[in-house]
Amino acid sequence: MNTSARAGELLQQALTSTREAERVVNDLIVAHDYQDVALLVTQAASALLESAALLMQSQGEAAFDEIEKAEDLLDTVYRIIDSEIDDDDE
């Protein structure tokens, strides 16, 4: 049976895995061309997972703060991608 407690457990597991991935991406032995963008995306994923966990705990205001954090991170991702596209066009 699916319960909000089970959903919370799974969200915490996903958050733990995402944070571990973030640490790995941040500490690669050899730098990768898109490492900075990948790091921002994993940080946004962490914020969204945290938001979902907070929503499951009826902590709407804190959840919305995490959504805004994710949005800011994704805005940065889009700016980087746009600047790369602009550079390629030149």
C-alpha positions as CSV (number, residue, x, y, z in Angstrom):
1,M,0.0,0.0,0.0
2,N,1.3,3.4,-0.9
3,T,1.4,6.0,1.9
4,S,2.8,9.5,2.3
5,A,5.4,8.0,4.7
6,R,6.5,5.6,1.9
7,A,6.6,8.5,-0.6
8,G,8.7,10.5,1.9
9,E,11.2,7.6,2.3
10,L,11.6,7.2,-1.4
11,L,12.1,10.9,-1.9
12,Q,14.8,10.9,0.8
13,Q,16.5,8.0,-1.0
14,A,16.4,9.8,-4.3
15,L,17.7,13.0,-2.6
16,T,20.6,11.0,-1.0
17,S,21.5,9.5,-4.4
18,T,21.2,12.9,-6.2
19,R,23.5,14.5,-3.6
20,E,26.0,11.7,-4.0
21,A,25.9,12.2,-7.8
22,E,26.4,15.9,-7.2
23,R,29.5,15.2,-5.1
24,V,30.9,12.9,-7.8
25,V,30.2,15.4,-10.6
26,N,31.9,18.1,-8.6
27,D,35.0,16.0,-8.0
28,L,35.7,14.3,-11.3
29,I,39.3,13.1,-11.8
30,V,39.3,14.6,-15.3
31,A,37.2,17.7,-16.0
32,H,34.4,17.3,-18.4
33,D,33.2,19.9,-21.0
34,Y,29.7,20.0,-19.5
35,Q,30.6,19.4,-15.9
36,D,29.5,22.9,-14.8
37,V,26.1,22.4,-16.4
38,A,25.7,18.9,-15.1
39,L,26.5,20.1,-11.6
40,L,23.8,22.8,-11.8
41,V,21.3,20.3,-13.1
42,T,22.0,17.9,-10.2
43,Q,21.7,20.8,-7.8
44,A,18.3,21.7,-9.3
45,A,17.3,18.1,-9.0
46,S,18.2,18.1,-5.3
47,A,16.2,21.3,-4.8
48,L,13.1,19.8,-6.5
49,L,13.4,16.5,-4.6
50,E,13.7,18.5,-1.4
51,S,10.7,20.5,-2.4
52,A,8.6,17.3,-3.0
53,A,9.7,15.9,0.4
54,L,8.7,19.2,2.1
55,L,5.3,19.2,0.3
56,M,4.7,15.7,1.6
57,Q,5.3,17.1,5.0
58,S,2.8,19.9,4.4
59,Q,5.6,22.5,4.5
60,G,4.5,24.5,1.6
61,E,6.4,27.7,2.1
62,A,9.8,25.9,2.5
63,A,8.9,23.7,-0.5
64,F,8.2,26.8,-2.7
65,D,11.6,28.3,-1.6
66,E,13.3,25.1,-2.9
67,I,11.3,25.4,-6.1
68,E,12.6,28.9,-6.5
69,K,16.1,27.7,-5.9
70,A,15.7,25.1,-8.6
71,E,14.3,27.7,-11.0
72,D,17.3,30.0,-10.4
73,L,19.7,27.1,-11.0
74,L,17.9,26.1,-14.2
75,D,17.9,29.7,-15.4
76,T,21.7,29.6,-15.0
77,V,21.8,26.4,-17.0
78,Y,19.8,28.0,-19.8
79,R,22.1,31.1,-19.8
80,I,25.1,28.9,-20.2
81,I,23.5,26.9,-23.0
82,D,22.4,30.0,-24.7
83,S,25.8,31.5,-24.5
84,E,27.3,28.3,-26.0
85,I,24.8,28.4,-28.8
86,D,25.6,32.1,-29.5
87,D,29.4,31.3,-29.5
88,D,28.8,28.5,-32.0
89,D,26.8,30.8,-34.3
90,E,29.7,33.2,-34.5
